[in-house]
Amino acid sequence: MQIFTSLSSYLQNLPLKKKMMTLITTLFLFFCIVMLVCTSILCNAYNQELYQSYSSQMTKVASGIQASMENIEDTSFSILSNTVIQKNLSKLNSMDINAPENLQTSANCLSEIYKTLHSIVSSLTIIRAIGFDINGRSLTRGLFYPNHLDMDNLNEKAIALKGVAFWYPEQSETYRLYCIREIREINYLKLRNLATLYIEVNFFTLVTDALKNAGYQDNENNLFLLTDGAEIIYSSKDISGSASLQDPSFILDLTENNRSYVIRTIDHRKKFIAVGNIPATGWNYIYLSDYNTIFSAVTFAQSICLLVFFLTTLSAVLGSSCILGHIIWHFRILETKMNRFGTGDLTPLQVPYDYTQRQDEIGHLHVQFDQMVLHFKELVNDNYVKQILLQETQIQALQQQMNPHFLYNTLDSICWMAQKDHDEQICTMAQSLANLFRASITDSKELIPIRSELQFLDSYIQIQKLRFEERLDFKQQISEQYMNIMIPRLCIQPLVENAIHHAMEDNPEVCTIQLEMLRKNDVYQIQVMNTGSFFEEHLLEKLLNGKIVPSGIGIGLSNIDKRFKLIYGEAFGLTLSNKNGMAVVALTLPVS
């Protein structure tokens, strides 16, 4: 895990060009490995197909050998069941064939037997010789040499098998193969032993015919071997010059490791070797085919592929290096721009390239960054101008702060003179006007408690009551629990002023104005309701959309709505409605 973390950290800190080069090189190496694996898989598939082809041919050879041996067994049965042979063997068995008086009789019997054998086996070219053993005396036809055989043991085995044929290989200077079986007397089912039949098979012809019938092509590139254990009993060509094939351990290694095929170097050449078994005899076959040409072609193809991949990888790395170097150059320029921007230098960097003409990501990055710097420069300039204007405004405000003192002193003088003349109305009006003026000028906070807003409203109502007297019926019904809630300053007084303006200016009737506050779920609602007027449908929307040009009080309503939306969000603000014969203005603000 620590090695992986270190490697990951190293790769992350590599320059972009080296990262891309590492990625490209890794991908090409991966493809090279995949190519080698695919080549190996194809070679194995080809070898398997080659083995299937050879195995099919060798299966035919094995079947041909087994069929020929079964044919010999059938022929031996025809011999032992032939009536002429049975009759003459019975005569020979019942006489002393060595006695002089029986020589002519035995010669006649043998002549009849041989004539009959000729008609039975004349078509079988693989039979080399036929012999009979009668009471320890061998009677032969063909090149049959019983002196090479252990006749006593073979006769005992034939008698023990009770007429069932068996095969016996004689491993002397040449490999000889015999089919042996007991002949019993069939007449009257006596089943007494008459003789032991020996059929010597021409082993070389047997195997050669099987190879020919299976389509085996005997040429310098192919070699077929039959082995009995570690001994080679048949070879399709001379192998005396091959040290490997003369080595019994090499033969055993091929036949006893349960491998269907191997590729070995024999006499300095690659050989494809298919190995199999002939179950009927227990022999193993070894089929060798020249693989040197194929191996050389495969090796050459792999070398060419590796060379092509190497050259392709080298070309790709060099080409990618050039392309990445060009791309990195553009990023270096962008990095320089960013460093200049970080130091506060907003002057455009002069580069010998027009990025506005590029439509790729690099062009977009440069154009967007240049636009951002330009926009930032404009914001800085605008902010600088605004700061200058703000300073001028502050200076003007400081200069004008002396003027309200003169107005306050004047209003206090009017109030003092009215008190001297016992004119309470003028005194109250002057004092209320002074309070209104002081609250609107001196309080700079945006949010104030409702209590402070109602104090300001109370001064305004006192002035209006002096004007309208009993015609104004104002009811303030806000509970004490809401008095400390913060609201934007001067937001309730304009609503009350709007109600007085529209309900009392041209109406001589008494006007009732109610101020309430309530909570609905997570929303506070301040309501100003008045009699004597009503709101036009969708009035606020028309004021905001410009369908009705606001003036005077209308401007105040739209300003209050905008202030609430800026402070609390678009879901809050002003609503206008008519309810129970009263015009209702409602302000909504969140509880939290």
HUZI-V794628 format. One record per residue. N is the residue number from 1. RES is the residue in three letters. PHI is phi in degrees with one decimal (NA if undefined). PSI is psi in radians with two decimals (NA if undefined). BURIAL is b if it has 9 or more other C-alpha atoms within 8 Angstrom, else e. Layout:
# HUZI-V794628
n:res:phi:psi:burial
N:RES:PHI:PSI:BURIAL
N:RES:PHI:PSI:BURIAL
This chain:
# HUZI-V794628
n:res:phi:psi:burial
1:MET:NA:-0.70:e
2:GLN:-66.5:-0.67:e
3:ILE:-63.9:-0.75:e
4:PHE:-62.4:-0.73:e
5:THR:-63.9:-0.75:e
6:SER:-64.1:-0.75:e
7:LEU:-64.1:-0.75:e
8:SER:-61.8:-0.74:e
9:SER:-64.7:-0.70:e
10:TYR:-63.6:-0.76:e
11:LEU:-66.7:-0.66:e
12:GLN:-64.7:-0.56:e
13:ASN:-89.9:-0.04:e
14:LEU:-69.6:2.57:e
15:PRO:-60.3:2.73:e
16:LEU:-58.4:-0.70:e
17:LYS:-62.7:-0.77:b
18:LYS:-67.2:-0.61:e
19:LYS:-61.4:-0.83:b
20:MET:-64.5:-0.71:b
21:MET:-64.8:-0.71:b
22:THR:-62.1:-0.75:e
23:LEU:-63.3:-0.80:e
24:ILE:-64.5:-0.78:b
25:THR:-62.4:-0.74:b
26:THR:-62.3:-0.73:e
27:LEU:-63.4:-0.76:e
28:PHE:-66.9:-0.67:b
29:LEU:-63.5:-0.69:e
30:PHE:-61.4:-0.79:e
31:PHE:-64.3:-0.60:e
32:CYS:-64.1:-0.78:b
33:ILE:-62.5:-0.75:e
34:VAL:-61.1:-0.70:e
35:MET:-61.4:-0.79:e
36:LEU:-63.6:-0.72:b
37:VAL:-64.1:-0.75:e
38:CYS:-63.2:-0.71:e
39:THR:-61.9:-0.74:b
40:SER:-62.8:-0.72:e
41:ILE:-64.2:-0.73:e
42:LEU:-64.5:-0.71:e
43:CYS:-63.0:-0.76:b
44:ASN:-63.6:-0.70:e
45:ALA:-63.5:-0.73:e
46:TYR:-63.5:-0.77:e
47:ASN:-61.6:-0.70:e
48:GLN:-65.5:-0.70:e
49:GLU:-66.2:-0.69:e
50:LEU:-63.0:-0.72:e
51:TYR:-64.3:-0.73:b
52:GLN:-59.9:-0.70:e
53:SER:-64.2:-0.84:e
54:TYR:-66.6:-0.70:b
55:SER:-63.3:-0.68:b
56:SER:-62.5:-0.73:e
57:GLN:-67.1:-0.72:b
58:MET:-70.0:-0.53:b
59:THR:-64.1:-0.68:e
60:LYS:-64.7:-0.68:b
61:VAL:-62.0:-0.83:b
62:ALA:-60.8:-0.73:b
63:SER:-64.8:-0.66:e
64:GLY:-65.2:-0.73:b
65:ILE:-63.1:-0.79:b
66:GLN:-65.2:-0.66:b
67:ALA:-65.5:-0.71:e
68:SER:-64.1:-0.70:b
69:MET:-67.7:-0.66:e
70:GLU:-65.7:-0.61:e
71:ASN:-64.1:-0.68:e
72:ILE:-63.4:-0.73:b
73:GLU:-62.6:-0.71:b
74:ASP:-63.5:-0.68:e
75:THR:-64.4:-0.71:b
76:SER:-62.8:-0.60:b
77:PHE:-68.9:-0.67:e
78:SER:-62.4:-0.64:b
79:ILE:-66.7:-0.88:b
80:LEU:-69.8:-0.39:b
81:SER:-96.6:-0.04:b
82:ASN:-70.2:2.28:e
83:THR:-66.1:-0.64:e
84:VAL:-65.7:-0.80:b
85:ILE:-65.4:-0.72:b
86:GLN:-59.5:-0.77:b
87:LYS:-64.1:-0.82:e
88:ASN:-73.5:-0.61:b
89:LEU:-65.9:-0.61:b
90:SER:-65.2:-0.70:b
91:LYS:-64.7:-0.80:b
92:LEU:-64.1:-0.59:b
93:ASN:-72.7:-0.45:b
94:SER:-93.7:0.00:e
95:MET:-125.1:2.91:e
96:ASP:-91.4:1.76:e
97:ILE:-71.1:-0.19:e
98:ASN:-89.7:-0.22:e
99:ALA:-70.7:2.46:e
100:PRO:-59.6:-0.66:e
101:GLU:-69.1:-0.27:e
102:ASN:-104.1:0.08:b
103:LEU:-65.4:-0.73:b
104:GLN:-67.3:-0.71:e
105:THR:-64.6:-0.77:e
106:SER:-65.5:-0.62:b
107:ALA:-65.6:-0.71:e
108:ASN:-63.3:-0.72:e
109:CYS:-63.6:-0.78:b
110:LEU:-64.1:-0.65:b
111:SER:-62.4:-0.77:e
112:GLU:-65.2:-0.69:b
113:ILE:-61.3:-0.79:b
114:TYR:-66.0:-0.69:b
115:LYS:-60.4:-0.74:e
116:THR:-67.2:-0.73:b
117:LEU:-61.0:-0.65:b
118:HIS:-61.4:-0.73:e
119:SER:-68.7:-0.42:e
120:ILE:-86.3:-0.74:b
121:VAL:-110.0:0.10:b
122:SER:-61.4:-0.49:e
123:SER:-86.8:-0.14:e
124:LEU:-98.3:1.75:e
125:THR:-76.2:-0.27:e
126:ILE:-83.2:-0.12:b
127:ILE:-85.0:2.11:b
128:ARG:-90.7:-0.63:b
129:ALA:-162.8:2.75:b
130:ILE:-132.3:2.39:b
131:GLY:-141.6:2.71:b
132:PHE:-122.8:2.48:b
133:ASP:-113.3:1.98:b
134:ILE:-117.5:1.91:b
135:ASN:54.4:0.71:e
136:GLY:85.8:-0.01:e
137:ARG:-109.3:2.29:e
138:SER:-93.0:2.23:b
139:LEU:-116.9:2.07:e
140:THR:-122.9:2.81:b
141:ARG:-140.3:2.22:b
142:GLY:96.2:-2.91:e
143:LEU:-86.7:1.17:e
144:PHE:-109.9:2.12:b
145:TYR:-118.3:1.58:e
146:PRO:-67.4:-0.28:e
147:ASN:-63.4:-0.34:e
148:HIS:-78.7:-0.25:e
149:LEU:-105.6:2.67:e
150:ASP:-87.0:1.43:e
151:MET:-62.5:-0.67:e
152:ASP:-61.2:-0.87:e
153:ASN:-64.9:-0.68:e
154:LEU:-66.0:-0.69:e
155:ASN:-64.0:-0.74:b
156:GLU:-61.8:-0.70:e
157:LYS:-66.4:-0.69:e
158:ALA:-65.0:-0.74:b
159:ILE:-63.9:-0.69:b
160:ALA:-64.6:-0.58:e
161:LEU:-80.8:-0.12:b
162:LYS:56.2:0.88:e
163:GLY:92.5:-0.06:b
164:VAL:-82.0:2.32:e
165:ALA:-73.5:2.57:b
166:PHE:-143.5:2.81:e
167:TRP:-109.4:2.46:e
168:TYR:-132.1:2.09:e
169:PRO:-92.6:2.35:e
170:GLU:-106.5:2.00:b
171:GLN:-99.7:1.52:e
172:SER:-115.6:-2.41:e
173:GLU:-64.4:-0.64:e
174:THR:-123.6:2.72:e
175:TYR:-82.7:2.11:b
176:ARG:-116.7:2.54:b
177:LEU:-128.9:2.29:b
178:TYR:-125.8:2.44:b
179:CYS:-104.5:2.12:b
180:ILE:-124.9:2.40:b
181:ARG:-157.9:2.70:b
182:GLU:-80.4:2.45:b
183:ILE:-106.7:2.13:b
184:ARG:-110.9:2.71:b
185:GLU:-75.4:2.17:b
186:ILE:-90.6:-0.51:b
187:ASN:-57.7:2.21:e
188:TYR:58.3:0.34:e
189:LEU:53.8:0.67:e
190:LYS:-69.0:-0.62:e
191:LEU:55.7:0.52:e
192:ARG:-84.2:2.69:e
193:ASN:-68.5:2.16:b
194:LEU:-101.9:-0.74:b
195:ALA:-171.2:3.01:b
196:THR:-114.0:2.19:b
197:LEU:-90.5:2.31:b
198:TYR:-121.1:2.14:b
199:ILE:-119.0:1.99:b
200:GLU:-90.2:2.20:b
201:VAL:-96.5:2.42:b
202:ASN:-74.6:1.64:b
203:PHE:-60.7:-0.72:b
204:PHE:-62.5:-0.76:e
205:THR:-65.8:-0.69:e
206:LEU:-56.4:-0.87:b
207:VAL:-72.2:-0.73:b
208:THR:-61.7:-0.77:b
209:ASP:-62.6:-0.69:e
210:ALA:-65.1:-0.71:b
211:LEU:-64.1:-0.75:b
212:LYS:-63.9:-0.77:b
213:ASN:-67.1:-0.46:b
214:ALA:-84.8:-0.05:b
215:GLY:86.3:0.32:e
216:TYR:-67.4:2.28:e
217:GLN:-100.5:1.98:e
218:ASP:-86.8:1.77:e
219:ASN:-138.1:-3.08:e
220:GLU:-70.1:-0.29:e
221:ASN:-90.7:-0.21:e
222:ASN:-117.9:2.63:b
223:LEU:-149.7:2.27:b
224:PHE:-116.1:2.27:b
225:LEU:-126.0:2.48:b
226:LEU:-114.4:2.33:b
227:THR:-125.0:2.53:b
228:ASP:-118.7:1.67:b
229:GLY:74.9:-2.23:e
230:ALA:-92.9:-0.05:b
231:GLU:-95.6:2.33:e
232:ILE:-83.3:2.05:b
233:ILE:-101.0:-0.22:b
234:TYR:-153.1:2.43:b
235:SER:-140.0:2.33:b
236:SER:-73.6:-0.25:b
237:LYS:-151.3:2.96:e
238:ASP:-68.0:2.22:e
239:ILE:-118.6:0.32:e
240:SER:-65.1:-0.41:e
241:GLY:-87.2:0.01:e
242:SER:-103.7:1.99:b
243:ALA:-69.6:-0.62:e
244:SER:-65.6:-0.78:e
245:LEU:-73.5:-0.31:b
246:GLN:-85.6:-0.13:e
247:ASP:-88.4:2.03:e
248:PRO:-60.6:-0.60:b
249:SER:-65.8:-0.58:e
250:PHE:-67.1:-0.74:b
251:ILE:-63.8:-0.78:b
252:LEU:-64.1:-0.66:b
253:ASP:-61.9:-0.61:e
254:LEU:-73.2:-0.71:b
255:THR:-91.4:-0.35:b
256:GLU:-105.6:0.03:e
257:ASN:-99.8:0.20:e
258:ASN:54.2:0.68:e
259:ARG:-105.7:2.33:e
260:SER:-73.3:-0.62:e
261:TYR:-155.6:2.68:b
262:VAL:-140.8:2.84:e
263:ILE:-119.3:2.03:b
264:ARG:-127.9:2.73:e
265:THR:-94.5:2.03:e
266:ILE:-124.5:2.14:b
267:ASP:54.4:0.79:e
268:HIS:68.2:0.31:e
269:ARG:-133.5:2.52:b
270:LYS:-74.7:2.34:b
271:LYS:-125.6:2.38:b
272:PHE:-92.7:2.08:b
273:ILE:-117.2:2.02:b
274:ALA:-100.5:2.33:b
275:VAL:-122.9:2.41:b
276:GLY:-153.0:-3.10:b
277:ASN:-133.0:2.52:e
278:ILE:-104.7:1.76:b
279:PRO:-58.2:-0.61:e
280:ALA:-65.0:-0.51:e
281:THR:-115.3:-0.31:e
282:GLY:83.1:0.09:e
283:TRP:-77.0:2.73:b
284:ASN:-113.3:2.46:b
285:TYR:-108.8:2.54:b
286:ILE:-127.9:2.05:b
287:TYR:-110.8:2.05:b
288:LEU:-110.3:2.26:b
289:SER:-127.6:2.51:b
290:ASP:-65.8:2.15:b
291:TYR:-114.7:0.01:b
292:ASN:-64.0:-0.72:b
293:THR:-65.5:-0.79:e
294:ILE:-65.4:-0.76:e
295:PHE:-61.8:-0.73:b
296:SER:-64.3:-0.71:e
297:ALA:-64.9:-0.74:e
298:VAL:-65.3:-0.77:b
299:THR:-61.9:-0.73:e
300:PHE:-63.7:-0.76:e
301:ALA:-62.1:-0.75:e
302:GLN:-63.3:-0.71:b
303:SER:-64.1:-0.74:e
304:ILE:-62.7:-0.76:e
305:CYS:-61.8:-0.76:e
306:LEU:-63.4:-0.72:b
307:LEU:-63.9:-0.77:e
308:VAL:-62.6:-0.77:e
309:PHE:-64.6:-0.69:b
310:PHE:-63.1:-0.82:e
311:LEU:-65.5:-0.69:e
312:THR:-63.9:-0.76:e
313:THR:-62.8:-0.77:b
314:LEU:-61.9:-0.77:e
315:SER:-64.0:-0.73:e
316:ALA:-65.2:-0.71:e
317:VAL:-64.9:-0.79:b
318:LEU:-66.0:-0.76:e
319:GLY:-64.0:-0.75:e
320:SER:-64.4:-0.64:b
321:SER:-62.2:-0.75:b
322:CYS:-65.2:-0.80:e
323:ILE:-64.8:-0.79:e
324:LEU:-65.4:-0.63:b
325:GLY:-61.0:-0.70:b
326:HIS:-66.4:-0.72:e
327:ILE:-66.6:-0.77:e
328:ILE:-61.8:-0.58:b
329:TRP:-58.0:-0.71:e
330:HIS:-67.6:-0.64:b
331:PHE:-69.3:-0.58:b
332:ARG:-62.6:-0.71:e
333:ILE:-62.2:-0.76:b
334:LEU:-63.2:-0.67:b
335:GLU:-63.2:-0.70:e
336:THR:-63.1:-0.73:e
337:LYS:-60.1:-0.75:b
338:MET:-66.5:-0.70:e
339:ASN:-63.6:-0.73:e
340:ARG:-62.6:-0.71:b
341:PHE:-64.9:-0.67:b
342:GLY:-65.3:-0.51:e
343:THR:-86.2:-0.02:e
344:GLY:93.1:0.09:e
345:ASP:-85.9:1.88:e
346:LEU:-98.8:0.12:b
347:THR:-75.8:2.41:e
348:PRO:-60.6:2.43:e
349:LEU:-82.9:2.23:e
350:GLN:-81.3:2.02:e
351:VAL:-124.6:2.60:e
352:PRO:-82.8:0.84:e
353:TYR:-157.4:2.41:e
354:ASP:-102.1:1.77:e
355:TYR:-77.3:-0.22:b
356:THR:-70.0:-0.31:e
357:GLN:-89.3:-0.13:e
358:ARG:-90.9:2.43:b
359:GLN:-109.2:0.11:e
360:ASP:-93.6:-3.05:e
361:GLU:-63.7:-0.63:e
362:ILE:-63.4:-0.78:b
363:GLY:-61.1:-0.75:b
364:HIS:-62.1:-0.74:b
365:LEU:-61.2:-0.84:e
366:HIS:-64.9:-0.78:b
367:VAL:-63.9:-0.78:b
368:GLN:-64.9:-0.68:e
369:PHE:-66.9:-0.73:e
370:ASP:-62.4:-0.71:b
371:GLN:-66.0:-0.65:e
372:MET:-64.3:-0.76:e
373:VAL:-62.5:-0.73:b
374:LEU:-64.0:-0.77:b
375:HIS:-65.0:-0.70:e
376:PHE:-63.8:-0.69:e
377:LYS:-62.4:-0.72:b
378:GLU:-64.0:-0.71:e
379:LEU:-63.8:-0.70:e
380:VAL:-63.0:-0.78:e
381:ASN:-63.1:-0.76:e
382:ASP:-62.9:-0.74:e
383:ASN:-65.2:-0.62:e
384:TYR:-63.8:-0.76:e
385:VAL:-64.4:-0.74:e
386:LYS:-64.6:-0.66:e
387:GLN:-62.0:-0.69:e
388:ILE:-64.5:-0.77:e
389:LEU:-64.4:-0.67:e
390:LEU:-63.9:-0.73:e
391:GLN:-62.6:-0.71:e
392:GLU:-64.2:-0.71:e
393:THR:-63.7:-0.75:e
394:GLN:-62.9:-0.69:e
395:ILE:-62.3:-0.76:e
396:GLN:-63.1:-0.70:e
397:ALA:-64.4:-0.69:e
398:LEU:-64.2:-0.63:e
399:GLN:-68.7:-0.60:e
400:GLN:-83.8:-0.19:e
401:GLN:-65.5:-0.33:e
402:MET:-76.5:-0.46:e
403:ASN:-66.5:-0.77:e
404:PRO:-57.8:-0.55:e
405:HIS:-60.8:-0.65:e
406:PHE:-65.9:-0.74:e
407:LEU:-66.8:-0.77:e
408:TYR:-58.2:-0.79:b
409:ASN:-63.0:-0.67:e
410:THR:-64.5:-0.81:e
411:LEU:-64.8:-0.62:b
412:ASP:-65.6:-0.64:b
413:SER:-65.1:-0.72:e
414:ILE:-62.8:-0.74:b
415:CYS:-63.6:-0.68:b
416:TRP:-67.3:-0.71:b
417:MET:-67.8:-0.64:e
418:ALA:-68.2:-0.64:b
419:GLN:-67.2:-0.63:b
420:LYS:-63.9:-0.65:e
421:ASP:-91.5:0.15:e
422:HIS:57.5:0.69:e
423:ASP:-105.7:1.63:b
424:GLU:-67.7:-0.57:e
425:GLN:-65.8:-0.79:e
426:ILE:-66.7:-0.65:b
427:CYS:-62.6:-0.80:b
428:THR:-63.4:-0.75:b
429:MET:-64.4:-0.74:b
430:ALA:-65.6:-0.73:b
431:GLN:-65.8:-0.74:b
432:SER:-65.4:-0.70:b
433:LEU:-64.4:-0.68:b
434:ALA:-63.3:-0.71:b
435:ASN:-63.3:-0.76:b
436:LEU:-61.5:-0.79:b
437:PHE:-64.8:-0.73:e
438:ARG:-63.6:-0.74:b
439:ALA:-66.9:-0.66:b
440:SER:-75.9:-0.40:e
441:ILE:-99.2:-0.77:e
442:THR:-86.0:-0.50:e
443:ASP:-85.0:1.96:e
444:SER:-98.4:-0.02:e
445:LYS:-76.6:2.46:e
446:GLU:-77.0:-0.71:e
447:LEU:-108.9:2.30:e
448:ILE:-133.0:2.79:b
449:PRO:-66.3:2.67:b
450:ILE:-59.3:-0.56:b
451:ARG:-57.8:-0.80:e
452:SER:-66.6:-0.67:e
453:GLU:-63.9:-0.67:b
454:LEU:-71.2:-0.56:e
455:GLN:-64.1:-0.73:e
456:PHE:-63.2:-0.76:b
457:LEU:-64.1:-0.62:b
458:ASP:-63.1:-0.71:e
459:SER:-62.4:-0.69:b
460:TYR:-67.1:-0.73:b
461:ILE:-65.0:-0.64:b
462:GLN:-61.7:-0.71:b
463:ILE:-64.7:-0.75:b
464:GLN:-69.8:-0.55:b
465:LYS:-69.4:-0.59:b
466:LEU:-63.8:-0.54:b
467:ARG:-80.8:-0.86:e
468:PHE:-98.4:-0.18:e
469:GLU:54.7:-2.17:e
470:GLU:-75.4:-0.19:e
471:ARG:-71.2:-0.34:b
472:LEU:-101.1:2.01:b
473:ASP:-113.5:1.66:b
474:PHE:-102.6:2.27:b
475:LYS:-125.5:2.04:e
476:GLN:-101.0:1.98:e
477:GLN:-121.8:0.63:e
478:ILE:-88.3:2.22:b
479:SER:-69.4:2.68:e
480:GLU:-60.5:-0.48:e
481:GLN:-66.7:-0.29:e
482:TYR:-98.4:-0.03:b
483:MET:-65.2:-0.44:b
484:ASN:-98.3:0.09:e
485:ILE:-71.8:2.35:e
486:MET:-86.0:2.33:e
487:ILE:-137.2:2.79:b
488:PRO:-60.3:2.41:b
489:ARG:-67.1:2.60:b
490:LEU:55.1:0.83:e
491:CYS:-110.7:-0.35:b
492:ILE:-93.0:-0.72:e
493:GLN:-56.4:-0.76:b
494:PRO:-62.7:-0.50:b
495:LEU:-70.5:-0.73:b
496:VAL:-66.3:-0.71:b
497:GLU:-60.8:-0.68:b
498:ASN:-63.6:-0.72:b
499:ALA:-63.6:-0.77:b
500:ILE:-64.3:-0.71:b
501:HIS:-63.2:-0.80:e
502:HIS:-85.1:-0.38:b
503:ALA:-99.9:-0.35:b
504:MET:-124.6:-0.31:b
505:GLU:-61.7:-0.78:e
506:ASP:-116.5:0.34:e
507:ASN:-128.9:2.07:e
508:PRO:-79.6:-0.09:e
509:GLU:-77.7:2.84:e
510:VAL:-68.5:2.36:b
511:CYS:-113.5:2.17:b
512:THR:-99.2:2.21:b
513:ILE:-122.1:2.18:b
514:GLN:-115.9:2.33:b
515:LEU:-114.6:2.06:b
516:GLU:-130.4:2.80:b
517:MET:-142.7:2.33:b
518:LEU:-144.4:2.93:e
519:ARG:-118.1:2.28:e
520:LYS:-124.0:1.82:e
521:ASN:56.9:-1.99:e
522:ASP:-102.2:0.43:e
523:VAL:-132.3:2.34:b
524:TYR:-92.3:2.53:b
525:GLN:-133.9:2.15:b
526:ILE:-103.4:2.13:b
527:GLN:-116.8:2.33:b
528:VAL:-116.7:2.00:b
529:MET:-118.9:2.41:b
530:ASN:-143.2:2.64:b
531:THR:-93.6:2.88:b
532:GLY:92.4:-0.02:b
533:SER:-155.4:2.93:b
534:PHE:-147.8:2.82:b
535:PHE:-96.1:2.44:b
536:GLU:-65.0:2.54:e
537:GLU:-63.1:2.33:e
538:HIS:57.6:0.66:e
539:LEU:-65.4:-0.79:b
540:LEU:-63.7:-0.73:b
541:GLU:-61.9:-0.69:e
542:LYS:-67.3:-0.64:b
543:LEU:-65.6:-0.73:b
544:LEU:-72.4:-0.58:e
545:ASN:-84.6:-0.13:e
546:GLY:86.2:0.11:e
547:LYS:-68.7:-0.50:e
548:ILE:-120.0:2.19:e
549:VAL:-77.3:2.04:e
550:PRO:-74.6:2.61:b
551:SER:-152.8:2.53:e
552:GLY:61.0:-2.05:e
553:ILE:-62.8:-0.59:b
554:GLY:-60.7:-0.66:b
555:ILE:-63.1:-0.69:b
556:GLY:-63.0:-0.71:b
557:LEU:-64.8:-0.83:b
558:SER:-64.0:-0.62:b
559:ASN:-65.6:-0.72:e
560:ILE:-62.0:-0.74:b
561:ASP:-62.2:-0.76:b
562:LYS:-64.8:-0.72:b
563:ARG:-60.9:-0.78:b
564:PHE:-64.1:-0.72:b
565:LYS:-67.7:-0.64:b
566:LEU:-66.1:-0.66:e
567:ILE:-81.0:-0.79:e
568:TYR:-108.0:-0.31:b
569:GLY:115.0:2.92:e
570:GLU:-67.3:-0.34:e
571:ALA:-76.3:-0.15:e
572:PHE:-119.7:2.93:b
573:GLY:138.2:-2.54:b
574:LEU:-103.7:2.45:b
575:THR:-133.2:2.50:e
576:LEU:-117.9:2.39:b
577:SER:-157.8:3.00:b
578:ASN:-123.7:2.27:b
579:LYS:-149.9:2.23:e
580:ASN:53.1:0.77:e
581:GLY:73.3:0.27:e
582:MET:-128.3:2.54:b
583:ALA:-82.6:2.28:b
584:VAL:-120.9:2.14:b
585:VAL:-109.7:2.18:b
586:ALA:-122.3:2.32:b
587:LEU:-108.1:2.24:b
588:THR:-114.1:2.44:b
589:LEU:-146.3:2.66:b
590:PRO:-71.9:2.67:b
591:VAL:-68.9:-0.77:e
592:SER:-89.3:NA:e
